[in-house]
């Protein structure tokens, strides 16, 4: 969820594979207004392994959450 606008882009995944995450993410952001498609924050799960392909397909920068730095949120 984006904090200022409270916009949430979500998709239900059938499994935790990187291919499924890639397809769901790129599909979801194709129908999302461009002004909300700048940065994607993901966790460190194996489903995020294709983050470079997501960056190429969406034009967004993908960042990984740092669970050790919870005070910065």
ChimeraX attribute file (.defattr): number of C-alpha atoms within 10 A of each C-alpha:
attribute: neighborCount
match mode: 1-to-1
recipient: residues
	/A:1	10
	/A:2	12
	/A:3	7
	/A:4	6
	/A:5	8
	/A:6	7
	/A:7	10
	/A:8	10
	/A:9	13
	/A:10	11
	/A:11	11
	/A:12	8
	/A:13	12
	/A:14	9
	/A:15	10
	/A:16	12
	/A:17	15
	/A:18	16
	/A:19	14
	/A:20	15
	/A:21	23
	/A:22	20
	/A:23	12
	/A:24	16
	/A:25	19
	/A:26	17
	/A:27	14
	/A:28	14
	/A:29	18
	/A:30	12
	/A:31	9
	/A:32	12
	/A:33	8
	/A:34	12
	/A:35	6
	/A:36	15
	/A:37	15
	/A:38	12
	/A:39	14
	/A:40	18
	/A:41	12
	/A:42	14
	/A:43	12
	/A:44	13
	/A:45	11
	/A:46	11
	/A:47	17
	/A:48	20
	/A:49	15
	/A:50	14
	/A:51	20
	/A:52	14
	/A:53	12
	/A:54	21
	/A:55	16
	/A:56	11
	/A:57	15
	/A:58	21
	/A:59	13
	/A:60	18
	/A:61	15
	/A:62	17
	/A:63	13
	/A:64	13
	/A:65	13
	/A:66	11
	/A:67	9
	/A:68	7
	/A:69	8
	/A:70	8
	/A:71	6
	/A:72	6
	/A:73	4
